[in-house]
Amino acid sequence: MTKPRLIYFDAPVSRGEECRLALHLAGIDFEDVRINAASWPAMKEQTPYGGLPVLELPGRPALAHSNAILVLIGRRHGLHPADDFEAARHEGMMQHVETLRAVVSPTLRMGDAEKKAARAALVADFLPAWAQAAERNILGSPFFGGDDLQVVDLKLYMAVRWFIGGKVDHIPATIFADYPRLIAVHDAVRAHPGVKAWYAKP
Ligand SMILES: N[C@@H](CCC(=O)N[C@@H](CS)C(=O)NCC(=O)O)C(=O)O
């Protein structure tokens, strides 16, 4: 291996996509390894914790857990605060996104009736509470920490984009409409030239 490899499923979403975006914005020439669902079971036990993404760096053991990958890239390439307290505050928000995924992801595997009921409960209760907590911790503008995009913003972007596209059954695309700071982070990341360049790639 001569250059970093980021391994994730073949989809422009979630934990893998936020790490790809971070590597791209950091200017790192990396191998974007996209695996299909059929090859995953044989790979699973070879990964550090049984999940993707995994980042492989030459001469290092494989690194897993999206937040660890993002913080490493961010620290090395100016996409994570140098101040240790502010860095920890960013990591708190990154964990908040993981909490969202942990609560919502089980509904992806439910049958229709169960999914409808579970998501109605999320819309009534968990999702507004999650967004309210996110909103009150976004202290900067337009990004989480102020003027500059950091890895936490990529994580928030992927989380918000998941819902506001209107493609999550039984969850209205307006679910985060009452949280202007959260939407502003999403919009600022979407409008960032480096992010636009990633999505303009053939
Ligand atoms: N805490 C891990 C979670 C990893 C995870 O569950 N990834 C999902 C994809 S987003 C996965 O690998 N699912 C397949 C499986 O668990 O078998 C992280 O942040 O990377």
The ligand as a Gaussian input file, in Angstrom:
#p B3LYP/6-31G(d) Opt

LIG

0 1
 N      -19.078000       3.353000      15.375000
 C      -18.801000       2.966000      14.023000
 C      -20.051000       2.331000      13.410000
 C      -19.724000       1.604000      12.150000
 C      -20.947000       1.007000      11.488000
 O      -21.863000       0.454000      12.140000
 N      -20.975000       1.140000      10.166000
 C      -22.034000       0.565000       9.401000
 C      -22.163000       1.331000       8.090000
 S      -22.489000       3.061000       8.300000
 C      -21.682000      -0.879000       9.101000
 O      -20.522000      -1.225000       8.978000
 N      -22.698000      -1.736000       8.962000
 C      -22.517000      -3.117000       8.607000
 C      -22.368000      -4.018000       9.801000
 O      -22.373000      -3.551000      10.954000
 O      -22.253000      -5.234000       9.582000
 C      -18.320000       4.189000      13.228000
 O      -18.549000       5.315000      13.664000
 O      -17.682000       4.018000      12.181000

